[in-house]
């Protein structure tokens, strides 16, 4: 009896992700995939970043949500290009969805593309969207053991933004414990403690974006 071999369900996505990556790299665009739980502050971080660095970079955003275009309208209000993907119940974006969304953006001259994934710490991590790097967000209103509970994201991410630090006096969150868990998973992980409300710590995040963008340009010249 012949037994059918089921191919890797991620194989088609990986091939398409390679296509997206080549397309963006040909235009010298740095692509970052932002992943977090719902409410961790991805959209607020993008609003601050898009506004504060508007004079320095041209930026665009692909927004992923189950329903509504609320977040796309918020980031578009900063003057950046934005396109919304509604997954209609899907728990993550994939490279095919991102590729389709890129048709709605003018990529000429764009320096940084942000992909704001659906709020979820599991499924989005497993699907390559053609990004150069994953960025994890964790807010202090969540548990400080999230890196231990959801290790794959923190293992694969290039940067971790610990958000809402202005709320530390009011929540039971051990910053050292969270940093320790994340660093054990990924010794190269760059960690930024920020408050999007008052702007504290954002310069470190912005400097990382500058370094990542400079490295992308250097790769393009090479």
Secondary structure, DSSP 4 states (H G I P E B T S, - for coil): ---PPPPPTTHHHHHHHHHHHHHHHHTT-EEEEEE--TTSSHHHHHHHHHHHTTTT--EEEEEEESS-SHHHHHHHTTT-EEEEEE-TT-SS--HHHHHHHHTTS--TT--EEEEE--S-SSHHHHS--S-SEEEEEEETTS-TTHHHHSHHHHHH-SEEEEE-GGGGGGS---HHHHHHHHHHH-TT-EEEE--TTT-TTHHHHHHHHHHHHHHHHHHHH-
